[in-house]
Amino acid sequence: MEKENNKHQNYEILNLIGYGLAKFNNLFINQFGFKTKKSFFEYFVSLGIAETTSVVKNRMDLFDPFFDNNRKGWWQKGDTYIHRKVLIDSLFGSENIIGYSNIVKLYLKENYKLDETTLVVKPIIKSRFRKLQETGLEAELYFMNNFNSISIFENGKLEDARLYGDGYDFQINVNDKFYLSEIKGIKSRKGRFRMTENEYKKALEYKNDYLITVVLNMSDSPRLLTIANPTKNLSFKKIENVSRVSVEYHLEKEIN
């Protein structure tokens, strides 16, 4: 199994490639001018995206169980990696083979200097493409699909508040009680996050009814960590950004 030693560097593009291979099979490699998977895999090794061809194949194996393509792939892992498919589905799931291949080519053009002067990509796809490279959306999607596994939210109903920008992402209604949850994503097994001034004030206002939910280890097998009343239970350092006229609260110690 792939160890993903360089997952932080090439995580997004390897997932895009694996998804494309699993969903479109040989039609995907044909869009890049290749006739065999072997030559296709070797191409990404030559670009420095993967150290060996097995790294690319393993990423295909990872996505194979989620598509009806007559390949089992890493079926024994169950839904361990389905969050990666959910993220790409949410951004590019409606694209046909040409549209999806152009997204991968856009990534290669912007990050690996691929010469694609005739590449045409719609502005909204470029916006979704930028969203792919942020941890926020992936963490939010993971939470939306798994929040009921958190004991305090069990049997709760989720209300999406992200568009309101009011210092929390979701309200979870559990019987006659409600909780506010702000979602933070960390790619590794431990790390820090920051709170905006708005989030910090909301946490002060709602205390134990306000929870930070951290999605840890997003680059591999995510797990959820909830912190109730974060302004009381965690230590933050106030950082004022004069140029942007903003205030943020940075977590002083890593959580795990």
BALOBA-1460 file (C-alpha; in Angstrom, 3 decimals):
// residues 256
<rec num="1" residu="m" x="0.000" y="0.000" z="0.000"/>
<rec num="2" residu="e" x="1.138" y="3.508" z="-0.784"/>
<rec num="3" residu="k" x="2.756" y="5.208" z="2.173"/>
<rec num="4" residu="e" x="2.017" y="8.709" z="0.871"/>
<rec num="5" residu="n" x="5.340" y="10.106" z="2.022"/>
<rec num="6" residu="n" x="4.781" y="13.200" z="-0.098"/>
<rec num="7" residu="k" x="1.050" y="13.419" z="0.421"/>
<rec num="8" residu="h" x="1.167" y="17.028" z="1.590"/>
<rec num="9" residu="q" x="2.963" y="18.110" z="-1.583"/>
<rec num="10" residu="n" x="1.044" y="16.137" z="-4.219"/>
<rec num="11" residu="y" x="-2.116" y="15.116" z="-2.371"/>
<rec num="12" residu="e" x="-4.588" y="17.009" z="-4.590"/>
<rec num="13" residu="i" x="-3.231" y="16.050" z="-7.996"/>
<rec num="14" residu="l" x="-2.776" y="12.370" z="-7.078"/>
<rec num="15" residu="n" x="-6.393" y="12.269" z="-5.928"/>
<rec num="16" residu="l" x="-7.556" y="13.925" z="-9.142"/>
<rec num="17" residu="i" x="-5.608" y="11.400" z="-11.215"/>
<rec num="18" residu="g" x="-6.865" y="8.410" z="-9.203"/>
<rec num="19" residu="y" x="-10.456" y="9.625" z="-9.439"/>
<rec num="20" residu="g" x="-10.155" y="10.131" z="-13.197"/>
<rec num="21" residu="l" x="-8.683" y="6.659" z="-13.744"/>
<rec num="22" residu="a" x="-11.331" y="4.968" z="-11.600"/>
<rec num="23" residu="k" x="-14.256" y="6.849" z="-13.115"/>
<rec num="24" residu="f" x="-13.295" y="7.134" z="-16.801"/>
<rec num="25" residu="n" x="-10.734" y="4.324" z="-17.176"/>
<rec num="26" residu="n" x="-8.863" y="4.370" z="-20.508"/>
<rec num="27" residu="l" x="-10.857" y="7.327" z="-21.811"/>
<rec num="28" residu="f" x="-9.033" y="9.401" z="-19.224"/>
<rec num="29" residu="i" x="-5.539" y="8.390" z="-20.306"/>
<rec num="30" residu="n" x="-6.495" y="8.940" z="-23.955"/>
<rec num="31" residu="q" x="-7.211" y="12.599" z="-23.183"/>
<rec num="32" residu="f" x="-3.515" y="12.988" z="-22.353"/>
<rec num="33" residu="g" x="-2.344" y="11.284" z="-25.549"/>
<rec num="34" residu="f" x="-1.522" y="7.885" z="-24.025"/>
<rec num="35" residu="k" x="-2.738" y="4.426" z="-25.046"/>
<rec num="36" residu="t" x="-1.642" y="2.392" z="-22.018"/>
<rec num="37" residu="k" x="-1.844" y="2.930" z="-18.292"/>
<rec num="38" residu="k" x="1.834" y="2.045" z="-17.981"/>
<rec num="39" residu="s" x="2.923" y="4.960" z="-20.170"/>
<rec num="40" residu="f" x="0.402" y="7.214" z="-18.407"/>
<rec num="41" residu="f" x="1.827" y="6.280" z="-15.010"/>
<rec num="42" residu="e" x="5.376" y="6.852" z="-16.260"/>
<rec num="43" residu="y" x="4.403" y="10.326" z="-17.436"/>
<rec num="44" residu="f" x="3.556" y="11.426" z="-13.892"/>
<rec num="45" residu="v" x="6.781" y="9.945" z="-12.603"/>
<rec num="46" residu="s" x="8.650" y="12.035" z="-15.192"/>
<rec num="47" residu="l" x="6.868" y="15.159" z="-13.911"/>
<rec num="48" residu="g" x="8.016" y="14.413" z="-10.365"/>
<rec num="49" residu="i" x="4.469" y="13.960" z="-9.076"/>
<rec num="50" residu="a" x="5.150" y="10.359" z="-8.049"/>
<rec num="51" residu="e" x="8.388" y="8.560" z="-7.247"/>
<rec num="52" residu="t" x="7.269" y="5.329" z="-8.911"/>
<rec num="53" residu="t" x="4.475" y="4.164" z="-11.193"/>
<rec num="54" residu="s" x="3.029" y="2.132" z="-8.313"/>
<rec num="55" residu="v" x="2.219" y="5.372" z="-6.480"/>
<rec num="56" residu="v" x="-0.088" y="6.418" z="-9.330"/>
<rec num="57" residu="k" x="-1.588" y="2.939" z="-9.630"/>
<rec num="58" residu="n" x="-2.221" y="2.824" z="-5.886"/>
<rec num="59" residu="r" x="-4.175" y="6.055" z="-6.095"/>
<rec num="60" residu="m" x="-6.347" y="4.465" z="-8.791"/>
<rec num="61" residu="d" x="-6.783" y="1.428" z="-6.528"/>
<rec num="62" residu="l" x="-7.906" y="3.738" z="-3.732"/>
<rec num="63" residu="f" x="-10.790" y="5.163" z="-5.810"/>
<rec num="64" residu="d" x="-11.727" y="1.960" z="-7.695"/>
<rec num="65" residu="p" x="-14.143" y="0.574" z="-5.054"/>
<rec num="66" residu="f" x="-16.324" y="3.686" z="-5.364"/>
<rec num="67" residu="f" x="-16.994" y="3.205" z="-9.092"/>
<rec num="68" residu="d" x="-18.562" y="0.424" z="-11.153"/>
<rec num="69" residu="n" x="-15.499" y="-0.350" z="-13.276"/>
<rec num="70" residu="n" x="-14.987" y="-4.102" z="-12.710"/>
<rec num="71" residu="r" x="-11.917" y="-3.460" z="-10.537"/>
<rec num="72" residu="k" x="-12.005" y="-4.062" z="-6.801"/>
<rec num="73" residu="g" x="-9.053" y="-1.867" z="-5.873"/>
<rec num="74" residu="w" x="-8.608" y="-1.402" z="-2.135"/>
<rec num="75" residu="w" x="-12.070" y="-2.814" z="-1.365"/>
<rec num="76" residu="q" x="-10.852" y="-4.112" z="1.998"/>
<rec num="77" residu="k" x="-10.513" y="-0.516" z="3.220"/>
<rec num="78" residu="g" x="-14.265" y="0.024" z="3.003"/>
<rec num="79" residu="d" x="-15.178" y="3.724" z="3.220"/>
<rec num="80" residu="t" x="-11.892" y="4.811" z="4.800"/>
<rec num="81" residu="y" x="-11.026" y="7.038" z="1.849"/>
<rec num="82" residu="i" x="-14.474" y="7.927" z="0.552"/>
<rec num="83" residu="h" x="-14.082" y="11.502" z="1.832"/>
<rec num="84" residu="r" x="-11.684" y="12.107" z="-1.056"/>
<rec num="85" residu="k" x="-14.310" y="11.060" z="-3.609"/>
<rec num="86" residu="v" x="-16.976" y="13.137" z="-1.865"/>
<rec num="87" residu="l" x="-14.800" y="16.255" z="-2.168"/>
<rec num="88" residu="i" x="-14.069" y="15.774" z="-5.883"/>
<rec num="89" residu="d" x="-17.699" y="14.814" z="-6.567"/>
<rec num="90" residu="s" x="-18.887" y="18.035" z="-4.919"/>
<rec num="91" residu="l" x="-16.674" y="20.160" z="-7.171"/>
<rec num="92" residu="f" x="-16.340" y="18.245" z="-10.438"/>
<rec num="93" residu="g" x="-18.688" y="15.257" z="-10.271"/>
<rec num="94" residu="s" x="-20.934" y="16.545" z="-13.075"/>
<rec num="95" residu="e" x="-18.073" y="17.005" z="-15.559"/>
<rec num="96" residu="n" x="-17.765" y="14.723" z="-18.586"/>
<rec num="97" residu="i" x="-14.460" y="13.154" z="-19.594"/>
<rec num="98" residu="i" x="-13.264" y="16.220" z="-21.515"/>
<rec num="99" residu="g" x="-14.234" y="18.681" z="-18.801"/>
<rec num="100" residu="y" x="-12.694" y="16.604" z="-16.054"/>
<rec num="101" residu="s" x="-9.481" y="16.006" z="-17.985"/>
<rec num="102" residu="n" x="-9.181" y="19.770" z="-18.525"/>
<rec num="103" residu="i" x="-9.340" y="20.269" z="-14.758"/>
<rec num="104" residu="v" x="-6.377" y="17.925" z="-14.310"/>
<rec num="105" residu="k" x="-4.546" y="19.691" z="-17.141"/>
<rec num="106" residu="l" x="-5.233" y="23.048" z="-15.450"/>
<rec num="107" residu="y" x="-3.627" y="21.729" z="-12.275"/>
<rec num="108" residu="l" x="-0.613" y="20.515" z="-14.238"/>
<rec num="109" residu="k" x="-0.351" y="23.808" z="-16.116"/>
<rec num="110" residu="e" x="-0.400" y="25.909" z="-12.945"/>
<rec num="111" residu="n" x="1.796" y="23.689" z="-10.788"/>
<rec num="112" residu="y" x="4.034" y="21.744" z="-13.177"/>
<rec num="113" residu="k" x="4.419" y="24.180" z="-16.099"/>
<rec num="114" residu="l" x="2.559" y="21.907" z="-18.501"/>
<rec num="115" residu="d" x="2.336" y="23.597" z="-21.909"/>
<rec num="116" residu="e" x="-1.413" y="23.833" z="-22.495"/>
<rec num="117" residu="t" x="-1.772" y="27.101" z="-24.386"/>
<rec num="118" residu="t" x="-5.092" y="26.053" z="-25.953"/>
<rec num="119" residu="l" x="-6.643" y="24.894" z="-22.686"/>
<rec num="120" residu="v" x="-10.086" y="26.437" z="-22.132"/>
<rec num="121" residu="v" x="-11.609" y="26.196" z="-18.660"/>
<rec num="122" residu="k" x="-14.772" y="27.973" z="-17.515"/>
<rec num="123" residu="p" x="-14.354" y="30.602" z="-14.748"/>
<rec num="124" residu="i" x="-16.559" y="28.670" z="-12.312"/>
<rec num="125" residu="i" x="-14.351" y="25.607" z="-12.756"/>
<rec num="126" residu="k" x="-11.323" y="27.739" z="-11.924"/>
<rec num="127" residu="s" x="-13.118" y="28.882" z="-8.762"/>
<rec num="128" residu="r" x="-13.889" y="25.281" z="-7.787"/>
<rec num="129" residu="f" x="-10.313" y="24.368" z="-8.618"/>
<rec num="130" residu="r" x="-9.024" y="26.925" z="-6.090"/>
<rec num="131" residu="k" x="-11.457" y="25.554" z="-3.513"/>
<rec num="132" residu="l" x="-9.964" y="22.083" z="-3.993"/>
<rec num="133" residu="q" x="-6.625" y="23.323" z="-2.653"/>
<rec num="134" residu="e" x="-8.104" y="24.560" z="0.617"/>
<rec num="135" residu="t" x="-8.681" y="22.331" z="3.638"/>
<rec num="136" residu="g" x="-11.912" y="24.064" z="4.652"/>
<rec num="137" residu="l" x="-14.359" y="22.555" z="2.186"/>
<rec num="138" residu="e" x="-13.019" y="19.021" z="2.567"/>
<rec num="139" residu="a" x="-13.287" y="19.271" z="6.353"/>
<rec num="140" residu="e" x="-16.829" y="20.656" z="6.144"/>
<rec num="141" residu="l" x="-17.957" y="17.890" z="3.803"/>
<rec num="142" residu="y" x="-16.424" y="15.263" z="6.053"/>
<rec num="143" residu="f" x="-18.257" y="16.732" z="9.037"/>
<rec num="144" residu="m" x="-21.560" y="16.871" z="7.157"/>
<rec num="145" residu="n" x="-21.289" y="13.168" z="6.325"/>
<rec num="146" residu="n" x="-20.087" y="12.033" z="9.759"/>
<rec num="147" residu="f" x="-21.406" y="14.444" z="12.412"/>
<rec num="148" residu="n" x="-23.850" y="11.842" z="13.764"/>
<rec num="149" residu="s" x="-20.860" y="9.723" z="14.834"/>
<rec num="150" residu="i" x="-20.063" y="12.374" z="17.483"/>
<rec num="151" residu="s" x="-21.907" y="11.395" z="20.643"/>
<rec num="152" residu="i" x="-23.126" y="14.892" z="21.497"/>
<rec num="153" residu="f" x="-24.600" y="15.278" z="17.989"/>
<rec num="154" residu="e" x="-26.096" y="11.780" z="17.770"/>
<rec num="155" residu="n" x="-29.567" y="11.805" z="16.166"/>
<rec num="156" residu="g" x="-29.219" y="15.536" z="15.600"/>
<rec num="157" residu="k" x="-30.365" y="17.499" z="12.559"/>
<rec num="158" residu="l" x="-27.877" y="19.666" z="10.708"/>
<rec num="159" residu="e" x="-28.540" y="23.231" z="9.575"/>
<rec num="160" residu="d" x="-25.987" y="24.807" z="7.247"/>
<rec num="161" residu="a" x="-25.003" y="28.337" z="8.320"/>
<rec num="162" residu="r" x="-21.859" y="28.798" z="6.223"/>
<rec num="163" residu="l" x="-23.354" y="31.419" z="3.918"/>
<rec num="164" residu="y" x="-24.232" y="33.707" z="6.804"/>
<rec num="165" residu="g" x="-20.652" y="34.267" z="7.991"/>
<rec num="166" residu="d" x="-21.813" y="34.607" z="11.576"/>
<rec num="167" residu="g" x="-18.955" y="32.862" z="13.373"/>
<rec num="168" residu="y" x="-20.028" y="29.232" z="13.024"/>
<rec num="169" residu="d" x="-20.537" y="26.785" z="10.158"/>
<rec num="170" residu="f" x="-23.411" y="24.608" z="11.336"/>
<rec num="171" residu="q" x="-26.185" y="24.473" z="13.902"/>
<rec num="172" residu="i" x="-26.988" y="20.972" z="15.117"/>
<rec num="173" residu="n" x="-30.409" y="20.526" z="16.704"/>
<rec num="174" residu="v" x="-30.602" y="17.632" z="19.149"/>
<rec num="175" residu="n" x="-34.097" y="17.185" z="20.573"/>
<rec num="176" residu="d" x="-34.903" y="20.543" z="22.227"/>
<rec num="177" residu="k" x="-31.266" y="21.680" z="22.402"/>
<rec num="178" residu="f" x="-28.951" y="23.242" z="19.825"/>
<rec num="179" residu="y" x="-25.196" y="23.430" z="19.331"/>
<rec num="180" residu="l" x="-23.114" y="25.666" z="17.110"/>
<rec num="181" residu="s" x="-20.097" y="24.097" z="15.458"/>
<rec num="182" residu="e" x="-17.208" y="25.721" z="13.608"/>
<rec num="183" residu="i" x="-15.211" y="23.271" z="11.470"/>
<rec num="184" residu="k" x="-11.414" y="23.292" z="11.199"/>
<rec num="185" residu="g" x="-9.320" y="20.993" z="9.028"/>
<rec num="186" residu="i" x="-5.776" y="19.821" z="9.722"/>
<rec num="187" residu="k" x="-4.030" y="17.607" z="7.164"/>
<rec num="188" residu="s" x="-1.752" y="15.807" z="9.623"/>
<rec num="189" residu="r" x="-2.405" y="13.930" z="12.870"/>
<rec num="190" residu="k" x="-1.834" y="17.041" z="14.957"/>
<rec num="191" residu="g" x="-1.566" y="20.761" z="14.461"/>
<rec num="192" residu="r" x="-2.924" y="24.206" z="15.215"/>
<rec num="193" residu="f" x="-5.853" y="26.226" z="13.941"/>
<rec num="194" residu="r" x="-6.957" y="29.834" z="14.240"/>
<rec num="195" residu="m" x="-10.241" y="31.524" z="15.051"/>
<rec num="196" residu="t" x="-11.469" y="34.737" z="13.504"/>
<rec num="197" residu="e" x="-12.599" y="37.524" z="15.784"/>
<rec num="198" residu="n" x="-16.201" y="36.752" z="14.857"/>
<rec num="199" residu="e" x="-15.800" y="33.076" z="15.745"/>
<rec num="200" residu="y" x="-14.077" y="33.936" z="19.006"/>
<rec num="201" residu="k" x="-16.871" y="36.306" z="20.042"/>
<rec num="202" residu="k" x="-19.504" y="33.728" z="19.163"/>
<rec num="203" residu="a" x="-17.679" y="31.135" z="21.271"/>
<rec num="204" residu="l" x="-17.597" y="33.562" z="24.209"/>
<rec num="205" residu="e" x="-21.320" y="34.176" z="23.815"/>
<rec num="206" residu="y" x="-22.506" y="30.566" z="23.603"/>
<rec num="207" residu="k" x="-19.855" y="28.897" z="25.785"/>
<rec num="208" residu="n" x="-20.588" y="25.130" z="26.106"/>
<rec num="209" residu="d" x="-23.096" y="25.287" z="23.257"/>
<rec num="210" residu="y" x="-20.318" y="26.357" z="20.885"/>
<rec num="211" residu="l" x="-17.961" y="23.648" z="19.698"/>
<rec num="212" residu="i" x="-14.918" y="23.629" z="17.478"/>
<rec num="213" residu="t" x="-14.929" y="20.391" z="15.491"/>
<rec num="214" residu="v" x="-11.477" y="19.585" z="14.124"/>
<rec num="215" residu="v" x="-11.045" y="17.097" z="11.295"/>
<rec num="216" residu="l" x="-7.563" y="15.716" z="11.952"/>
<rec num="217" residu="n" x="-5.376" y="13.612" z="9.631"/>
<rec num="218" residu="m" x="-7.276" y="14.723" z="6.541"/>
<rec num="219" residu="s" x="-4.504" y="13.597" z="4.190"/>
<rec num="220" residu="d" x="-4.960" y="9.976" z="5.224"/>
<rec num="221" residu="s" x="-7.728" y="8.626" z="7.439"/>
<rec num="222" residu="p" x="-9.610" y="11.524" z="9.094"/>
<rec num="223" residu="r" x="-10.922" y="11.562" z="12.615"/>
<rec num="224" residu="l" x="-13.142" y="14.077" z="14.394"/>
<rec num="225" residu="l" x="-12.189" y="15.925" z="17.562"/>
<rec num="226" residu="t" x="-14.667" y="18.251" z="19.278"/>
<rec num="227" residu="i" x="-13.769" y="20.985" z="21.746"/>
<rec num="228" residu="a" x="-16.656" y="22.577" z="23.633"/>
<rec num="229" residu="n" x="-16.278" y="26.127" z="24.933"/>
<rec num="230" residu="p" x="-12.920" y="26.567" z="23.127"/>
<rec num="231" residu="t" x="-12.178" y="30.041" z="24.514"/>
<rec num="232" residu="k" x="-12.196" y="28.509" z="28.006"/>
<rec num="233" residu="n" x="-10.639" y="25.122" z="27.310"/>
<rec num="234" residu="l" x="-7.890" y="26.153" z="24.870"/>
<rec num="235" residu="s" x="-5.209" y="28.811" z="24.983"/>
<rec num="236" residu="f" x="-5.133" y="31.349" z="22.149"/>
<rec num="237" residu="k" x="-2.839" y="34.236" z="21.310"/>
<rec num="238" residu="k" x="-4.509" y="37.369" z="19.962"/>
<rec num="239" residu="i" x="-2.969" y="38.510" z="16.657"/>
<rec num="240" residu="e" x="-3.922" y="41.876" z="15.155"/>
<rec num="241" residu="n" x="-3.305" y="42.302" z="11.440"/>
<rec num="242" residu="v" x="-2.939" y="46.035" z="10.881"/>
<rec num="243" residu="s" x="-2.736" y="45.851" z="7.082"/>
<rec num="244" residu="r" x="-5.961" y="43.844" z="6.828"/>
<rec num="245" residu="v" x="-7.608" y="45.529" z="9.824"/>
<rec num="246" residu="s" x="-8.519" y="42.176" z="11.320"/>
<rec num="247" residu="v" x="-8.066" y="40.196" z="14.503"/>
<rec num="248" residu="e" x="-7.439" y="36.453" z="14.761"/>
<rec num="249" residu="y" x="-6.870" y="34.126" z="17.698"/>
<rec num="250" residu="h" x="-4.111" y="31.574" z="17.069"/>
<rec num="251" residu="l" x="-3.996" y="28.325" z="19.044"/>
<rec num="252" residu="e" x="-0.754" y="28.279" z="21.061"/>
<rec num="253" residu="k" x="-0.256" y="24.506" z="21.327"/>
<rec num="254" residu="e" x="-0.900" y="21.685" z="18.887"/>
<rec num="255" residu="i" x="-3.871" y="19.418" z="19.454"/>
<rec num="256" residu="n" x="-3.961" y="15.723" z="18.612"/>
